[in-house]
Amino acid sequence: MLLWQLVSMLLATQGEPRYCTMNVLTLTVSIWKLLGKLLILFELCIQISTINKCFVFARCPAVCICTADLLSCVNQSLKQVPDMLPPTATTLDLSHNYIVLLNGSWLAALPRLQTLRINHNKISKITQQVFYNATYLTHLDISFNHLRTVEKYYFEGLVNLKELLLYCNEIVHVDENAFVKLTSLQKIYLSLNNLTQFPFEFIQRLEHPYLRTLDLSTNNLHSIPVEVIKSLPVYIKNGLYFHNNPVRCDCSLEKMLLEWKHHGFSSVQDFKEEHTCKAYANMPSTLIKTFMYSTYFENCSSIQMKFATPEVHSKVGESLVIDCKTSLHDDNTTTYQWFSPRHELFMYSKHWDKTHHPFKNGSLKIINAQSSHSGLYVCIAISELQKINMTHKVNVTVQHPKLVETFNTALTTLLGCVVSLVLVLLYLYMPPCRCSRCCKKPVSPPQDCSAQSSILSTTPPPMNRKVSANKHVVFLEPIKDAQNGKVKLAVSEDFPDAKHTRLLQLKLDTESNSSGFSDPPTTSHDTRQQSLADG
């Protein structure tokens, strides 16, 4: 209104030039007044907004504890959800109460909510559109309640939900489409319920690419669809827990569990003793431990269990191609998904990088392979026509090229043997040394003689040694008869003619042919008597 008055005054004074300067000044003053009023109005709006925010934070229920983004109403004997909840809460805890029913669209007042805990209550049914407005919810805990079924509409709208806790309820049935729209699911906990069967087909359709944990342990499952489970991706098998269930014992189940144990899946490795099966269908007390009671599965030994994974070896810097060998190659509707050891997804014309190039026929090419590319590659072939999928695994090993060795180990060993043999032959068959100067041995100084050295030594004394009567021993020889256990030695006095050449030569020959451990006295004595007789 003030601005309109200023414009009217300016138009009324246009025909009077003498008042032009005055009108400009008046207009300037009026504009400044207008700006001052606008500033006052803006400040008033800010104050109103602050009061509104204070009013919002003041709406925390009396039975709850409110912080910046946490709202806790634990163990307050609540029978229904309180009204007037702060919209800034990202975590709401209503556990350990007596809540029976959740009203439809009650989460519309909490647009930022990410975590909801309503465990340990008395909820037996969830009505439609209860979680319809909780688009940011990622963690939902409804454990320890009285739910008996999980219907299709229970969790509609939770498109960002990652963890769903439903353990310790009374669930006997799960609808096959109950989790279809939860495409962001990573973990589902359904243990400690009364499930007799479970729709594994919803996992087989691979509509949950982030699912890593499915806990079905401690239920009442009587059978496991082994063929369906075997076709699931490896990352789901690793987190598929179904121990402590009275499933029927059979060879196919035993083979699958042994294969999982061979690959080190957490679902088997962490609960080896808890895996049980029922030996007889009509006798509940015949539960046996699958991995501990091997006698029952002795008949399964005839089944050939092939755990070996195809191996592909390559060197650093080379390129290699691995194939997805399944029975779905002839199906034109088949698509292929490759998962690297680092859980990277590769698909033809959709997911690829400068190193991994998937082809339409299911093959995967690895360009400029490095050691980091080593590991288990998993291919999943999905047939839209047959509504099935199959899995193929390839173990890739990329190594650095080995350096060329200077000598081969086997060749070196053979060469050593040949050299040793030649040396032995030379030692045995080489002619004796004919150089008298080179081969002449130095004469060793005389040593003290003893009876033991005479007996053990077969080397005759040197011929040029001088024999002197009554002083030196010519040779030592034990005599046949002894006195008091002592050996009687033959000295030079026993020979009247010590210089007799023939006698000495005969004695030396006899001594050289006798052994140190034989009985030389008799032979030597007889020879001596015969020599004297001839002389």
RAMO-V710005 format. One record per residue. N is the residue number from 1. OMEGA is omega as a letter, one per 20 degrees, with the letter a starting at -180 (NA if undefined). Layout:
N_OMEGA, N_OMEGA
//
This chain:
1_r, 2_r, 3_r, 4_r, 5_r, 6_r, 7_r, 8_r, 9_a, 10_r, 11_a, 12_a, 13_a, 14_a, 15_a, 16_a, 17_a, 18_r, 19_a, 20_a, 21_r, 22_a, 23_r, 24_r, 25_r, 26_r, 27_a, 28_r, 29_a, 30_r, 31_r, 32_r, 33_r, 34_r, 35_r, 36_r, 37_r, 38_r, 39_r, 40_r, 41_r, 42_r, 43_r, 44_r, 45_r, 46_r, 47_r, 48_r, 49_r, 50_r, 51_r, 52_r, 53_r, 54_r, 55_r, 56_a, 57_a, 58_a, 59_r, 60_r, 61_a, 62_a, 63_a, 64_r, 65_a, 66_r, 67_a, 68_a, 69_a, 70_r, 71_a, 72_r, 73_a, 74_r, 75_r, 76_r, 77_r, 78_r, 79_r, 80_a, 81_r, 82_r, 83_r, 84_r, 85_r, 86_a, 87_a, 88_a, 89_r, 90_r, 91_r, 92_a, 93_r, 94_a, 95_r, 96_r, 97_a, 98_a, 99_a, 100_a, 101_r, 102_a, 103_r, 104_r, 105_a, 106_r, 107_r, 108_r, 109_a, 110_a, 111_a, 112_a, 113_r, 114_a, 115_r, 116_r, 117_r, 118_r, 119_a, 120_r, 121_a, 122_a, 123_r, 124_a, 125_r, 126_a, 127_a, 128_r, 129_r, 130_a, 131_a, 132_a, 133_a, 134_a, 135_a, 136_a, 137_a, 138_a, 139_a, 140_a, 141_r, 142_a, 143_r, 144_r, 145_a, 146_r, 147_r, 148_r, 149_r, 150_a, 151_a, 152_a, 153_a, 154_a, 155_r, 156_r, 157_a, 158_a, 159_a, 160_a, 161_a, 162_a, 163_a, 164_a, 165_a, 166_a, 167_r, 168_r, 169_r, 170_a, 171_r, 172_a, 173_r, 174_r, 175_a, 176_r, 177_a, 178_a, 179_a, 180_a, 181_r, 182_a, 183_a, 184_a, 185_r, 186_a, 187_r, 188_a, 189_a, 190_a, 191_r, 192_r, 193_a, 194_a, 195_r, 196_r, 197_a, 198_a, 199_r, 200_a, 201_a, 202_r, 203_a, 204_r, 205_r, 206_r, 207_r, 208_a, 209_a, 210_a, 211_a, 212_a, 213_r, 214_a, 215_r, 216_a, 217_r, 218_r, 219_a, 220_a, 221_a, 222_a, 223_r, 224_r, 225_a, 226_a, 227_r, 228_a, 229_r, 230_a, 231_a, 232_r, 233_a, 234_a, 235_r, 236_r, 237_a, 238_a, 239_r, 240_a, 241_r, 242_r, 243_a, 244_r, 245_a, 246_a, 247_a, 248_r, 249_r, 250_a, 251_a, 252_r, 253_r, 254_a, 255_a, 256_a, 257_r, 258_r, 259_r, 260_r, 261_r, 262_a, 263_r, 264_r, 265_a, 266_a, 267_r, 268_a, 269_a, 270_a, 271_a, 272_a, 273_a, 274_r, 275_a, 276_r, 277_a, 278_a, 279_a, 280_a, 281_a, 282_a, 283_a, 284_a, 285_a, 286_r, 287_r, 288_r, 289_a, 290_a, 291_a, 292_a, 293_a, 294_a, 295_a, 296_a, 297_r, 298_r, 299_r, 300_a, 301_r, 302_r, 303_a, 304_a, 305_a, 306_a, 307_a, 308_r, 309_r, 310_a, 311_r, 312_a, 313_r, 314_r, 315_a, 316_r, 317_r, 318_r, 319_r, 320_a, 321_r, 322_a, 323_r, 324_a, 325_r, 326_a, 327_a, 328_a, 329_a, 330_a, 331_a, 332_a, 333_a, 334_r, 335_a, 336_r, 337_r, 338_r, 339_a, 340_r, 341_r, 342_r, 343_r, 344_a, 345_r, 346_r, 347_a, 348_r, 349_r, 350_a, 351_r, 352_r, 353_a, 354_a, 355_a, 356_a, 357_r, 358_r, 359_a, 360_a, 361_r, 362_r, 363_r, 364_a, 365_r, 366_a, 367_r, 368_a, 369_r, 370_a, 371_r, 372_r, 373_r, 374_r, 375_a, 376_r, 377_a, 378_r, 379_r, 380_r, 381_a, 382_r, 383_r, 384_a, 385_a, 386_r, 387_r, 388_r, 389_r, 390_a, 391_r, 392_a, 393_r, 394_r, 395_a, 396_r, 397_r, 398_a, 399_r, 400_r, 401_a, 402_r, 403_a, 404_a, 405_a, 406_r, 407_r, 408_a, 409_a, 410_r, 411_r, 412_r, 413_r, 414_r, 415_r, 416_r, 417_a, 418_r, 419_r, 420_r, 421_r, 422_r, 423_r, 424_r, 425_r, 426_a, 427_a, 428_a, 429_r, 430_a, 431_a, 432_a, 433_a, 434_r, 435_a, 436_r, 437_a, 438_a, 439_a, 440_a, 441_r, 442_a, 443_a, 444_a, 445_a, 446_a, 447_r, 448_a, 449_r, 450_r, 451_a, 452_r, 453_r, 454_a, 455_a, 456_a, 457_r, 458_a, 459_a, 460_r, 461_a, 462_a, 463_a, 464_a, 465_a, 466_a, 467_r, 468_a, 469_r, 470_a, 471_a, 472_r, 473_r, 474_r, 475_a, 476_a, 477_r, 478_r, 479_a, 480_a, 481_a, 482_r, 483_r, 484_r, 485_a, 486_a, 487_r, 488_a, 489_r, 490_a, 491_a, 492_r, 493_a, 494_a, 495_a, 496_a, 497_a, 498_a, 499_a, 500_a, 501_a, 502_r, 503_a, 504_r, 505_r, 506_r, 507_r, 508_r, 509_r, 510_a, 511_a, 512_a, 513_a, 514_a, 515_a, 516_a, 517_r, 518_a, 519_a, 520_a, 521_a, 522_a, 523_a, 524_a, 525_r, 526_a, 527_r, 528_r, 529_r, 530_r, 531_r, 532_r, 533_a, 534_a, 535_NA
//
